[in-house]
Amino acid sequence: MVTKETLKMALLGKNCLRKAVCEEFKKKALLGQYVIISRNGKACRIPAKEALKMAKAK
């Protein structure tokens, strides 16, 4: 059974991970590097700038 406290902790963890990923994308974008993401279950290599735009849209 999911309690309010458990749900709150899960959301905080999700937000923390999302923030960490965005920060890493920013670093890689400044360096002109690529990131590997999953699209439809397959690994894709895309520029970090594009991945950062996608992450901010969500």
Helices and strands as residue ranges (DSSP letters): H 4-31, E 34-39, E 42-47, H 48-57
